[in-house]
């Protein structure tokens, strides 16, 4: 069973085109904000800088669009973390508007040593926390806190 973490977000003007419909790149902001919120709020870990020498870089991303989200829509962003190896973490996403799926996708990240720009195992603490979530009997965690709105650390 995979643990699901649910964030709420809202479509902002900068996410949309001139017609007020979310631009395809806007969905990646929702993905990234949910990933950052998960790492910080659920695991208590900095993101994408994991520590003074290790960080995550995105090596693959995908999004499939089903139904347009529009300016002002409240979104439920469902994140499912998957530890693929000690060096690779994947987040699967589903974005819902009023209960209907709007977009689904994933981002895959590799933990790297930022001094040498080479893949390295992520800190054991992160691996342990993600593995514990995947073994949890609770299927869904709903976070009251909204995903961060356009702010980066």
C-alpha positions as CSV (number, residue, x, y, z in Angstrom):
1,X,0.0,0.0,0.0
2,X,1.3,3.4,-0.9
3,X,0.8,6.3,1.4
4,X,-1.0,9.3,0.0
5,X,-0.5,12.9,1.2
6,X,-3.1,15.5,0.2
7,X,-2.4,19.2,-0.1
8,X,-4.8,21.9,-1.1
9,X,-3.7,24.7,-3.4
10,X,-5.5,27.4,-5.4
11,X,-5.0,28.4,-9.1
12,X,-3.3,31.8,-9.2
13,X,-3.2,34.2,-12.1
14,X,0.4,33.3,-12.8
15,X,-0.6,29.7,-13.4
16,X,-3.0,30.6,-16.2
17,X,-3.1,31.7,-19.8
18,X,-5.1,34.7,-21.0
19,X,-8.3,32.7,-20.8
20,X,-7.8,31.9,-17.2
21,X,-7.0,28.2,-17.8
22,X,-4.0,26.6,-16.1
23,X,-1.1,26.6,-18.5
24,X,0.5,23.1,-18.8
25,X,3.6,24.3,-17.0
26,X,1.5,25.5,-14.0
27,X,0.8,21.9,-13.1
28,X,4.5,21.4,-12.4
29,X,4.4,24.2,-9.8
30,X,1.6,22.3,-8.1
31,X,3.8,19.1,-8.2
32,X,6.8,20.9,-6.9
33,X,5.0,22.8,-4.1
34,X,3.4,19.5,-2.9
35,X,6.8,17.7,-3.0
36,X,8.4,20.6,-1.0
37,X,5.5,20.6,1.5
38,X,5.8,16.8,1.9
39,X,9.5,16.9,2.6
40,X,9.3,19.9,5.0
41,X,5.9,19.3,6.7
42,X,5.7,15.5,6.8
43,X,9.3,14.5,7.0
44,X,10.8,17.6,8.6
45,X,13.5,17.7,5.9
46,X,14.8,20.5,3.8
47,X,14.1,20.3,0.0
48,X,15.7,20.2,-2.6
49,X,18.9,20.7,-0.5
50,X,18.9,17.7,1.8
51,X,21.9,18.7,3.7
52,X,25.1,20.7,3.2
53,X,26.4,18.3,0.5
54,X,23.4,16.5,-0.9
55,X,20.5,17.6,-3.0
56,X,17.8,16.3,-5.4
57,X,17.8,17.0,-9.1
58,X,14.9,16.1,-11.3
59,X,15.8,13.6,-14.0
60,X,12.4,12.8,-15.4
61,X,8.9,14.3,-15.3
62,X,5.6,13.6,-16.9
63,X,2.1,15.1,-16.8
64,X,-1.1,13.9,-18.4
65,X,-4.0,16.4,-18.7
66,X,-7.6,15.3,-18.3
67,X,-9.7,18.4,-17.5
68,X,-8.7,22.0,-17.3
69,X,-8.4,23.8,-14.0
70,X,-9.2,27.5,-14.0
71,X,-8.3,30.6,-12.2
72,X,-9.5,30.5,-8.6
73,X,-10.2,26.7,-8.5
74,X,-9.2,25.0,-5.3
75,X,-7.1,21.9,-6.0
76,X,-6.5,18.7,-4.1
77,X,-3.0,17.6,-4.9
78,X,-2.4,14.0,-4.0
79,X,1.2,13.0,-3.6
80,X,2.5,9.4,-3.4
81,X,6.2,9.0,-2.5
82,X,8.1,6.0,-3.8
83,X,11.6,5.2,-2.9
84,X,13.0,3.5,-6.1
85,X,16.5,3.0,-4.8
86,X,18.8,4.6,-2.1
87,X,19.6,7.2,-4.8
88,X,16.2,7.7,-6.5
89,X,12.9,9.1,-5.2
90,X,9.8,9.4,-7.3
91,X,6.6,11.4,-6.5
92,X,3.4,10.4,-8.2
93,X,0.7,13.1,-8.4
94,X,-3.0,13.4,-9.1
95,X,-4.6,16.8,-9.1
96,X,-8.4,17.0,-8.5
97,X,-10.8,19.9,-9.0
98,X,-14.2,19.5,-7.3
99,X,-13.6,15.8,-7.1
100,X,-12.8,15.3,-10.8
101,X,-9.2,14.5,-11.9
102,X,-7.6,17.3,-13.8
103,X,-4.0,16.1,-14.1
104,X,-1.8,13.2,-13.2
105,X,1.9,12.7,-13.4
106,X,5.2,12.2,-11.7
107,X,8.7,13.6,-11.0
108,X,11.7,11.4,-10.5
109,X,14.7,12.8,-8.7
110,X,18.2,11.6,-8.0
111,X,20.2,12.4,-4.9
112,X,23.5,13.9,-5.9
113,X,26.7,15.1,-4.2
114,X,26.6,18.7,-5.2
115,X,30.4,19.1,-5.0
116,X,31.1,16.4,-7.5
117,X,27.7,16.4,-9.4
118,X,27.5,12.6,-9.1
119,X,24.7,10.4,-7.8
120,X,25.0,9.4,-4.2
121,X,22.7,7.7,-1.7
122,X,20.3,10.1,0.0
123,X,20.7,10.4,3.8
124,X,19.5,7.2,5.6
125,X,17.1,9.3,7.6
126,X,15.1,10.1,4.5
127,X,15.1,6.6,3.2
128,X,13.8,5.3,6.6
129,X,11.0,7.9,6.8
130,X,9.8,7.2,3.3
131,X,9.9,3.4,3.9
132,X,8.0,3.9,7.1
133,X,5.3,5.8,5.3
134,X,5.0,3.1,2.6
135,X,4.4,0.5,5.4
136,X,1.9,2.6,7.2
137,X,-1.6,1.2,7.5
138,X,-3.2,4.6,7.1
139,X,-3.7,5.2,3.4
140,X,-4.2,9.0,3.3
141,X,-2.8,11.9,5.2
142,X,-4.7,15.2,4.7
143,X,-2.7,18.3,5.5
144,X,-4.5,21.4,6.6
145,X,-1.7,23.6,5.5
146,X,-1.9,24.7,1.9
147,X,1.1,24.1,-0.4
148,X,3.3,27.1,-0.4
149,X,2.2,29.8,-2.7
150,X,5.0,30.8,-5.0
151,X,7.6,31.1,-2.3
152,X,10.9,29.2,-2.5
153,X,13.5,28.6,0.2
